[in-house]
Amino acid sequence: MEKKKQILLWMVLSMIIGYLPWYNFSAVLKYISAEFHLNASDTGMIIAAFQAGYVIVVLITGWLADKIGTKRVVLYATLLTGIFATAFVFVVHDKWTVLIMRLLTGCAAGAIYAPGMALLSNWFAPHERGGALGAYTGALTAASAGGYFVAAPIAAAHGWRVGMLWTSVPVFLAFLIILLFVQEKPTQGVQFDGAPGIPTVAPARILPAPEGGYAGPCMITLSYMGHMWELYAFWGWIGPYMVANASVAGMAADAAVKWGGLMAACITLVGAPAVWLLGILADKIGRTKAILLGATCSLIPEFFFGYLIGKPLGLVVLVGLWIGFWVISDSAIYKAGLTDMVSPKIRATILGLQSAVGYSMTIIAPIAFGKILQAYNATTDPTAARIWGPAFLALGVGAIVAPISALILRKLPQARLMTGGKM
C-alpha cells in the first residue's frame, strides 16, 4: 500500500475513535437533563459550548500547525480530548460544570480536525484530494454516529455516566495510533496546486493572489458557513428529536432513549459514505457543482422534517436518513476547494480561519434551535417537546446561504484554481 494511503487509513481510524465524545452528550441528554434540570435553552447552550470551545482554539492551532507541524497538534489535541471527555463523567454535578467540561472538551477537539485536514492535503494532489478529505470527514461522521450507537443503549442499561465513559476512554487509543503510525509528508519546497494556465511558484515564494484577490476563499467560506449552520444543529438535535418521536410512538422512557439514540445514530452514520462519495464526484465534476447538489438536497426537507413528529416512525426515519446522507455530503469539499486556492505553506492557517468562521455558526445555530423549541413548547424536557417544525425550518433557511454562495463563487476568477480548472 502506498505511504499516503497508509497515512489516510490511520488518520481515518484515529478520527473514528477520537471523536466519539462529540455527541455522547446528545445521546444521553434525557438522563442528564432530568438529573440537572436542563431545559431546551440550557441544552442549546451546552451543545453550543462544545462548538465554542472548538472555535476558541481552531485559529491558534492552524497557526501553530504551520509552525511546529500538524502531527504534533493533532497528537496532543487528541490526548487532551480523551482527558477532558473522561473527566466529564467524574466531575460534573450541575448545569455549569456540565457546560464547562463540554467547553473544555470542545477546545481540545477543535485542534484535531483542521490540522488533520492540512496534514492529509499535503499528501494528496488536487485531483485526489477531495476523496481523501472526504474519507477523513466521513470518519468524523462515523464517530458522531458512534457516540449515539454506543452511549445511548449503554446509558439506558447502566446509566449515563457509564455510557459516556465507554465513548471517552477509546480516545486514548486514537492518541496511540497517531503517535505510532502517522507522519507528515516530507517537505519538498513550497509548491502551489494551480490550474492549467495559472503559474506555479518557485520554492521560496508564495503565489500572489490571482485576479479577484481572496474573493474565492472568502466566498467558499461563506458557503461553508451556511453548511455549518445546518449540519451541527441537525446532528446535535437529531437525538432528542428521535427520542421524542419514540416517546410519541408509545415507547417507555428507557426504550425511547435506546431506540431514539439508535435511530439518530443510523441517520448520522449514513452520511459517512456520502461525504466520501461526493468528495470523489467533486474531483471529477468540480467543487461548486458538488456543493450545489449536496446543499440543495439537504436543506429542502428541513422545511418539513420537524412537522413529521407523531407520524409513523418509519417515515420519520426515512426522511431523516435522506437529510443525514446529504447534510454532511459536501463538508469536505469546502476544505478541498480552499486548499486548491491557497499555497501549501499557509494551508493549516487558512483552514483554521475557515473552520473558525464556519464553526461560529455551530455556536449560534444550536442555541437558536433550542430557543425556538422552548418558545413553542411548555415542557422543560427537550425530549418531551411536541412542536419541532419551526426549529428545523430555521436550519433550512440558514442553509440557503451555501448554494447561493457557491453560485457566486463560480463567477470569480480564483475559482479556476479548484480541481485543475474545474468549478
Residue pairs with C-beta under 8 A, 6 or more apart in sequence:
1 9
4 123
4 124
4 132
4 185
6 181
7 119
7 120
7 123
7 182
7 183
8 120
8 123
8 124
8 132
8 135
8 136
10 177
10 178
10 181
10 182
11 116
11 119
11 120
11 136
11 139
11 178
11 182
12 135
12 136
12 138
12 139
13 139
13 174
13 177
14 74
14 78
14 174
14 177
14 178
14 182
15 112
15 113
15 116
15 136
15 139
15 140
15 143
15 174
16 139
16 142
16 143
16 146
17 143
17 170
17 171
17 173
17 174
17 177
18 78
18 81
18 82
18 112
18 143
18 171
18 174
18 175
19 81
19 109
19 112
19 139
19 140
19 143
19 144
20 143
20 146
20 147
20 150
20 167
20 168
20 170
20 171
21 81
21 85
21 88
21 105
21 109
21 147
21 164
21 167
21 168
21 171
22 50
22 109
22 140
22 143
22 144
22 147
23 144
23 147
23 148
23 235
23 236
23 239
23 268
24 85
24 147
24 150
24 151
24 163
24 164
24 167
24 168
25 32
25 46
25 47
25 50
25 102
25 164
26 47
26 147
26 148
26 235
26 236
26 237
26 238
26 239
26 240
26 264
27 147
27 148
27 150
27 151
27 152
27 155
27 163
27 167
27 239
27 261
27 264
27 265
28 151
28 152
28 155
28 160
28 163
28 164
28 257
29 38
29 43
29 239
29 240
29 243
29 382
29 383
30 240
30 243
30 253
30 256
30 257
30 381
30 383
31 155
31 159
31 160
31 257
32 38
32 98
32 160
33 39
33 42
33 43
33 380
33 381
33 382
33 383
34 381
35 160
36 92
36 94
36 95
36 98
37 95
37 380
38 46
38 95
38 98
38 380
38 382
39 374
39 380
39 381
39 382
40 370
40 371
40 373
40 374
40 377
40 380
40 382
40 385
41 367
41 370
41 371
41 374
42 95
42 370
43 240
43 370
43 382
44 366
44 367
44 368
44 369
44 370
44 371
44 373
45 99
45 367
45 370
46 95
46 98
46 99
46 102
47 102
47 236
47 237
47 366
47 367
47 370
48 362
48 363
48 364
48 366
48 367
49 99
49 100
49 102
49 103
49 106
50 102
50 103
50 105
50 106
50 109
51 106
51 232
51 359
51 362
51 363
51 366
52 103
52 106
52 363
53 102
53 103
53 104
53 105
53 106
53 107
53 108
53 109
53 110
54 106
54 107
54 109
54 110
54 355
54 359
54 362
55 110
55 355
55 356
55 359
55 360
55 362
55 363
56 106
56 107
56 110
57 107
57 108
57 110
57 111
58 110
58 111
58 114
58 352
58 355
58 356
58 359
59 352
59 353
59 356
60 111
60 352
61 73
61 77
61 110
61 111
61 114
61 115
61 348
61 352
62 114
62 115
62 118
62 348
62 349
62 350
62 351
62 352
62 353
62 355
62 356
63 348
63 349
63 352
64 73
65 72
65 73
65 114
65 115
65 118
65 119
65 348
65 349
65 352
66 345
66 346
66 347
66 348
66 349
69 184
70 115
70 116
70 118
70 119
70 122
70 184
70 348
71 119
71 178
71 182
71 183
71 184
73 111
73 115
74 111
74 112
74 115
74 116
74 119
74 178
74 182
75 175
75 178
75 179
75 182
76 111
77 108
77 109
77 110
77 111
77 112
77 115
78 108
78 112
78 171
78 174
78 175
78 178
79 172
79 175
80 107
80 108
80 111
81 105
81 108
81 109
81 112
81 171
82 168
82 169
82 171
82 172
82 174
82 175
83 108
84 101
84 104
84 105
84 107
84 108
85 105
85 164
85 167
85 168
85 171
86 165
86 168
86 169
86 171
87 101
88 98
88 101
88 102
88 105
88 164
88 168
89 161
89 164
89 165
89 168
90 161
91 97
91 101
92 98
92 101
110 355
110 359
113 140
113 355
114 348
114 351
114 352
114 354
114 355
115 348
115 351
115 352
116 136
117 133
117 136
117 332
117 335
117 339
117 351
118 339
118 347
118 348
118 351
119 182
119 184
119 185
120 129
120 132
120 133
120 136
121 129
121 132
121 133
121 335
121 336
121 339
121 344
121 347
121 351
122 184
122 185
122 344
122 347
123 132
123 185
124 132
124 133
125 193
126 193
126 283
126 336
126 339
126 340
126 418
126 419
126 420
127 283
127 419
127 420
128 283
129 283
129 336
129 339
129 340
130 279
130 280
130 282
130 283
130 287
130 290
130 332
130 333
130 336
130 419
131 276
131 279
131 280
131 283
132 279
133 279
133 332
133 335
133 336
133 339
134 275
134 276
134 277
134 278
134 279
134 280
134 282
134 332
134 333
134 336
135 276
135 279
136 332
137 275
137 276
137 279
137 328
137 331
137 332
137 335
138 271
138 272
138 273
138 274
138 275
138 276
138 328
138 332
139 272
141 268
141 269
141 271
141 272
141 274
141 275
141 328
142 269
142 272
144 235
144 268
145 265
145 266
145 268
145 269
145 272
146 167
146 265
146 269
147 167
147 265
148 239
148 261
148 262
148 264
148 265
148 268
149 261
149 262
149 265
149 269
150 163
150 166
150 167
151 160
151 163
151 164
151 166
151 167
151 261
152 163
152 239
152 257
152 258
152 260
152 261
152 262
152 264
152 265
153 163
153 258
153 261
153 262
154 162
154 163
154 166
155 162
155 163
155 164
155 257
155 261
156 163
156 254
156 255
156 257
156 258
156 261
157 258
189 203
190 201
190 203
190 204
190 205
190 206
190 343
190 344
190 345
191 200
191 201
191 203
191 344
192 200
192 201
192 206
192 207
192 343
192 344
193 339
193 340
193 344
193 417
194 200
194 207
194 417
195 416
195 417
195 418
195 420
195 421
196 420
196 421
197 416
197 421
198 210
198 416
198 417
199 207
200 207
201 207
201 343
206 343
206 345
206 346
207 343
209 414
210 413
210 414
210 416
210 417
211 413
211 414
212 412
212 413
212 414
213 414
214 414
215 412
215 414
216 341
216 409
216 412
216 413
216 414
216 415
216 417
217 338
217 341
217 342
217 350
217 354
217 414
219 405
219 408
219 409
219 412
220 287
220 334
220 337
220 338
220 341
220 354
220 405
220 406
220 409
221 334
221 338
221 353
221 354
221 357
221 358
222 401
222 405
223 291
223 295
223 334
223 401
223 402
223 403
223 404
223 405
223 406
223 409
224 334
224 354
224 357
224 358
224 402
225 357
225 358
225 360
225 361
225 401
225 402
226 295
226 361
226 398
226 399
226 400
226 401
226 402
226 403
226 404
226 405
227 291
227 295
227 330
227 331
227 334
227 358
227 399
227 402
228 358
228 359
228 361
228 362
228 365
229 361
229 362
229 364
229 365
229 395
229 398
229 399
229 401
230 298
230 299
230 302
230 327
230 365
230 395
230 396
230 398
230 399
230 402
231 327
231 328
231 331
231 362
232 359
232 361
232 362
232 365
232 366
233 362
233 365
233 366
233 368
233 369
233 395
234 302
234 323
234 327
234 392
234 395
235 268
235 327
236 366
236 369
237 366
237 369
237 370
237 373
237 391
238 264
238 267
238 268
238 320
238 324
239 260
239 261
239 264
240 260
240 382
240 383
240 385
241 264
241 306
241 309
241 388
241 392
242 260
242 261
242 263
242 264
242 267
242 316
242 317
242 320
243 256
243 257
243 260
243 261
243 264
243 383
244 260
244 309
244 382
244 383
244 384
244 385
244 386
244 388
245 260
245 263
245 308
245 309
245 310
245 313
245 316
246 255
246 256
246 259
246 260
246 263
246 313
247 253
247 256
247 260
247 383
247 384
248 309
248 310
248 386
249 313
251 259
256 383
257 383
260 383
263 313
263 317
263 320
266 317
266 321
266 324
267 317
267 320
267 321
267 323
267 324
268 324
269 324
270 321
270 324
270 325
271 324
271 325
271 326
271 327
271 328
271 329
272 328
274 294
274 325
274 326
274 328
274 329
275 328
275 329
275 330
275 331
275 332
277 329
278 290
278 293
278 294
278 329
278 330
278 332
278 333
279 290
279 332
279 333
279 336
281 290
281 293
282 289
282 290
282 291
282 330
282 333
282 336
282 419
283 419
284 422
285 422
286 418
286 419
286 422
286 423
287 333
287 336
287 337
287 340
287 418
287 419
287 422
287 423
288 337
288 406
288 407
288 409
288 410
288 415
288 418
288 423
289 423
290 330
290 333
291 330
291 333
291 334
291 337
291 402
291 403
291 406
292 403
292 406
292 407
293 329
293 330
294 326
294 329
294 330
294 333
295 330
295 399
295 402
295 403
295 406
296 403
297 322
297 326
297 329
298 323
298 326
298 327
298 329
298 399
299 395
299 396
299 399
299 400
299 402
299 403
300 396
301 319
301 322
301 323
301 396
302 323
302 392
302 393
302 395
302 396
302 399
303 392
303 393
303 396
304 319
304 389
305 319
305 320
305 323
305 392
306 388
306 389
306 390
306 391
306 392
306 393
307 388
307 389
308 315
308 316
308 319
309 316
309 386
309 387
309 388
309 389
310 386
330 402
334 354
334 358
335 351
335 354
336 418
337 418
337 419
338 350
338 351
338 354
339 347
339 350
339 351
340 417
340 418
340 419
341 414
341 417
341 418
342 350
361 398
365 394
365 395
365 398
368 394
369 391
369 394
369 395
370 382
370 391
372 390
372 391
372 394
373 382
373 385
373 387
373 388
373 391
376 385
376 387
376 390
376 391
377 384
377 385
377 386
377 387
379 385
409 415
409 423
410 423
415 423
416 423
